[in-house]
Amino acid sequence: MTKQINPRIATASAELGEFIKEQAALTAEQVGFAYELRPDAPSDYPTLLRAYLHSATTGKPLSILSENSESVIYPDPAANFALRFWHDINHVRQGLSFNLIDELELNLWHLGELEAAGYKRGSLVWRLLHADLVGSGYVQALGRRFPHDQRRFITNCVQMGFDRGLLAELRHADEHREEW
């Protein structure tokens, strides 16, 4: 049974989801191709670069991972998929690999784009994207995995404070150690 999300967070996540879908649509216009969901999407930078160049040359959609969107902060998984497209395209456009330092730089770029669109640093919408991107990067760096439940992780970061939400997720790993 899924716990009900706080109404303020639900409203902000819907607003963030719309922003992300708009950014993905704008990005698709700029690069000349869209995306398609596939379980075998590129999972490393060299493969993503080849796929991007193929899409840029042919106009065919870029493959984006279709999995792991069961528990997202957005009202529907479509925003999460749009974020993956926007994120992956900008890995290539900015020459940033998948290493954690490049990921952090790209995540901060995304937050800068959100700020440029009028969302103040520290606003609820900003904190949601910060927890989603930067927080997930910290979980990767410290826990060597993605958050087990994105919705719970981001909600905890927003309601408990970023550091306490991060710690709660990392401590939660002990409950899932057998899954590794």
VEXTI-70609 format. One record per residue (C-alpha): residue number from 1; y, x, z; residue in one letter. Coordinates in pm, whole numbers, plus 50000, padded with zeros to 5 digits. Layout:
# residues N
+------+-------+-------+-------+------+
: resi :    yy :    xx :    zz : resn :
+------+-------+-------+-------+------+
:  NUM :     Y :     X :     Z :    A :
...
+------+-------+-------+-------+------+
This chain:
# residues 180
+------+-------+-------+-------+------+
: resi :    yy :    xx :    zz : resn :
+------+-------+-------+-------+------+
:    1 : 50000 : 50000 : 50000 :    M :
:    2 : 50336 : 50144 : 49899 :    T :
:    3 : 50608 : 50149 : 50162 :    K :
:    4 : 50927 : 49965 : 50062 :    Q :
:    5 : 51209 : 50197 : 49963 :    I :
:    6 : 51547 : 50173 : 50137 :    N :
:    7 : 51775 : 49943 : 49930 :    P :
:    8 : 52056 : 50204 : 49910 :    R :
:    9 : 51810 : 50464 : 49786 :    I :
:   10 : 51660 : 50214 : 49540 :    A :
:   11 : 52004 : 50140 : 49395 :    T :
:   12 : 52095 : 50508 : 49370 :    A :
:   13 : 51760 : 50598 : 49214 :    S :
:   14 : 51807 : 50325 : 48952 :    A :
:   15 : 52153 : 50465 : 48875 :    E :
:   16 : 52013 : 50819 : 48855 :    L :
:   17 : 51728 : 50699 : 48633 :    G :
:   18 : 51977 : 50547 : 48388 :    E :
:   19 : 52182 : 50868 : 48386 :    F :
:   20 : 51869 : 51073 : 48312 :    I :
:   21 : 51758 : 50841 : 48030 :    K :
:   22 : 52107 : 50867 : 47878 :    E :
:   23 : 52095 : 51247 : 47899 :    Q :
:   24 : 51751 : 51252 : 47737 :    A :
:   25 : 51873 : 51026 : 47453 :    A :
:   26 : 52180 : 51245 : 47401 :    L :
:   27 : 51962 : 51555 : 47402 :    T :
:   28 : 51726 : 51400 : 47145 :    A :
:   29 : 52027 : 51330 : 46921 :    E :
:   30 : 52150 : 51687 : 46960 :    Q :
:   31 : 51817 : 51855 : 46882 :    V :
:   32 : 51701 : 51607 : 46617 :    G :
:   33 : 51372 : 51499 : 46774 :    F :
:   34 : 51242 : 51284 : 47058 :    A :
:   35 : 50935 : 51318 : 47278 :    Y :
:   36 : 50587 : 51176 : 47313 :    E :
:   37 : 50370 : 51160 : 47621 :    L :
:   38 : 50053 : 51367 : 47613 :    R :
:   39 : 49815 : 51501 : 47878 :    P :
:   40 : 49800 : 51835 : 47693 :    D :
:   41 : 50175 : 51905 : 47679 :    A :
:   42 : 50297 : 52265 : 47701 :    P :
:   43 : 50252 : 52408 : 48049 :    S :
:   44 : 50401 : 52753 : 48002 :    D :
:   45 : 50720 : 52882 : 47844 :    Y :
:   46 : 50571 : 53053 : 47533 :    P :
:   47 : 50382 : 52734 : 47443 :    T :
:   48 : 50692 : 52521 : 47507 :    L :
:   49 : 50900 : 52751 : 47286 :    L :
:   50 : 50649 : 52722 : 46999 :    R :
:   51 : 50633 : 52343 : 47040 :    A :
:   52 : 51014 : 52320 : 47049 :    Y :
:   53 : 51046 : 52528 : 46731 :    L :
:   54 : 50782 : 52311 : 46562 :    H :
:   55 : 50967 : 51993 : 46660 :    S :
:   56 : 51302 : 52141 : 46555 :    A :
:   57 : 51157 : 52233 : 46215 :    T :
:   58 : 50960 : 51913 : 46149 :    T :
:   59 : 51152 : 51651 : 46349 :    G :
:   60 : 50824 : 51552 : 46515 :    K :
:   61 : 50837 : 51459 : 46885 :    P :
:   62 : 50795 : 51722 : 47154 :    L :
:   63 : 50490 : 51671 : 47376 :    S :
:   64 : 50582 : 51593 : 47738 :    I :
:   65 : 50326 : 51574 : 48020 :    L :
:   66 : 50205 : 51216 : 48062 :    S :
:   67 : 50043 : 51269 : 48401 :    E :
:   68 : 50156 : 51283 : 48764 :    N :
:   69 : 50414 : 51005 : 48758 :    S :
:   70 : 50237 : 50759 : 48984 :    E :
:   71 : 50473 : 50808 : 49278 :    S :
:   72 : 50822 : 50876 : 49149 :    V :
:   73 : 51160 : 50805 : 49305 :    I :
:   74 : 51281 : 50622 : 48994 :    Y :
:   75 : 51222 : 50248 : 48946 :    P :
:   76 : 50983 : 50325 : 48659 :    D :
:   77 : 50808 : 50638 : 48529 :    P :
:   78 : 51017 : 50631 : 48207 :    A :
:   79 : 51304 : 50807 : 48386 :    A :
:   80 : 51066 : 51075 : 48512 :    N :
:   81 : 50938 : 51134 : 48158 :    F :
:   82 : 51296 : 51144 : 48027 :    A :
:   83 : 51379 : 51403 : 48294 :    L :
:   84 : 51083 : 51616 : 48181 :    R :
:   85 : 51212 : 51605 : 47822 :    F :
:   86 : 51571 : 51685 : 47920 :    W :
:   87 : 51446 : 51964 : 48147 :    H :
:   88 : 51202 : 52118 : 47897 :    D :
:   89 : 51452 : 52113 : 47612 :    I :
:   90 : 51703 : 52296 : 47828 :    N :
:   91 : 51450 : 52558 : 47928 :    H :
:   92 : 51454 : 52659 : 47562 :    V :
:   93 : 51822 : 52598 : 47490 :    R :
:   94 : 51920 : 52818 : 47782 :    Q :
:   95 : 51643 : 53076 : 47742 :    G :
:   96 : 51505 : 53009 : 48090 :    L :
:   97 : 51136 : 53064 : 48154 :    S :
:   98 : 50914 : 52882 : 48403 :    F :
:   99 : 50951 : 53146 : 48676 :    N :
:  100 : 51096 : 53006 : 48996 :    L :
:  101 : 51432 : 53184 : 48968 :    I :
:  102 : 51486 : 53046 : 48617 :    D :
:  103 : 51371 : 52703 : 48739 :    E :
:  104 : 51632 : 52716 : 49015 :    L :
:  105 : 51902 : 52812 : 48765 :    E :
:  106 : 51804 : 52525 : 48535 :    L :
:  107 : 51789 : 52280 : 48825 :    N :
:  108 : 52139 : 52381 : 48934 :    L :
:  109 : 52254 : 52333 : 48573 :    W :
:  110 : 52117 : 51975 : 48583 :    H :
:  111 : 52309 : 51912 : 48905 :    L :
:  112 : 52621 : 52050 : 48736 :    G :
:  113 : 52573 : 51804 : 48451 :    E :
:  114 : 52546 : 51524 : 48705 :    L :
:  115 : 52867 : 51643 : 48872 :    E :
:  116 : 53042 : 51668 : 48532 :    A :
:  117 : 52952 : 51301 : 48478 :    A :
:  118 : 53145 : 51209 : 48792 :    G :
:  119 : 52881 : 51218 : 49065 :    Y :
:  120 : 53017 : 51411 : 49361 :    K :
:  121 : 52814 : 51690 : 49516 :    R :
:  122 : 52649 : 51539 : 49824 :    G :
:  123 : 52659 : 51180 : 49698 :    S :
:  124 : 52336 : 50985 : 49734 :    L :
:  125 : 52263 : 51008 : 49360 :    V :
:  126 : 52327 : 51384 : 49372 :    W :
:  127 : 52104 : 51427 : 49678 :    R :
:  128 : 51821 : 51241 : 49503 :    L :
:  129 : 51833 : 51472 : 49201 :    L :
:  130 : 51876 : 51777 : 49424 :    H :
:  131 : 51566 : 51685 : 49624 :    A :
:  132 : 51370 : 51605 : 49307 :    D :
:  133 : 51453 : 51930 : 49128 :    L :
:  134 : 51555 : 52193 : 49382 :    V :
:  135 : 51333 : 52052 : 49655 :    G :
:  136 : 51027 : 52051 : 49430 :    S :
:  137 : 51108 : 52412 : 49340 :    G :
:  138 : 51110 : 52506 : 49708 :    Y :
:  139 : 50775 : 52333 : 49755 :    V :
:  140 : 50641 : 52535 : 49461 :    Q :
:  141 : 50779 : 52859 : 49602 :    A :
:  142 : 50671 : 52805 : 49962 :    L :
:  143 : 50364 : 52586 : 49922 :    G :
:  144 : 50250 : 52695 : 49575 :    R :
:  145 : 50218 : 52333 : 49465 :    R :
:  146 : 50420 : 52025 : 49373 :    F :
:  147 : 50497 : 51758 : 49634 :    P :
:  148 : 50193 : 51537 : 49696 :    H :
:  149 : 50399 : 51218 : 49683 :    D :
:  150 : 50733 : 51261 : 49505 :    Q :
:  151 : 50874 : 50931 : 49631 :    R :
:  152 : 50797 : 51008 : 49995 :    R :
:  153 : 50919 : 51368 : 49962 :    F :
:  154 : 51256 : 51276 : 49808 :    I :
:  155 : 51306 : 50984 : 50045 :    T :
:  156 : 51235 : 51212 : 50341 :    N :
:  157 : 51481 : 51474 : 50209 :    C :
:  158 : 51752 : 51210 : 50181 :    V :
:  159 : 51685 : 51028 : 50507 :    Q :
:  160 : 51588 : 51322 : 50731 :    M :
:  161 : 51807 : 51586 : 50568 :    G :
:  162 : 51696 : 51826 : 50297 :    F :
:  163 : 51551 : 52096 : 50524 :    D :
:  164 : 51359 : 51855 : 50747 :    R :
:  165 : 51226 : 51665 : 50445 :    G :
:  166 : 51112 : 51992 : 50292 :    L :
:  167 : 50942 : 52098 : 50614 :    L :
:  168 : 50772 : 51758 : 50646 :    A :
:  169 : 50629 : 51799 : 50294 :    E :
:  170 : 50511 : 52154 : 50358 :    L :
:  171 : 50354 : 52055 : 50690 :    R :
:  172 : 50194 : 51756 : 50518 :    H :
:  173 : 49994 : 52009 : 50315 :    A :
:  174 : 49764 : 52061 : 50614 :    D :
:  175 : 49642 : 51703 : 50568 :    E :
:  176 : 49541 : 51781 : 50208 :    H :
:  177 : 49403 : 52133 : 50243 :    R :
:  178 : 49054 : 52020 : 50132 :    E :
:  179 : 49203 : 51898 : 49802 :    E :
:  180 : 49301 : 52252 : 49700 :    W :
+------+-------+-------+-------+------+
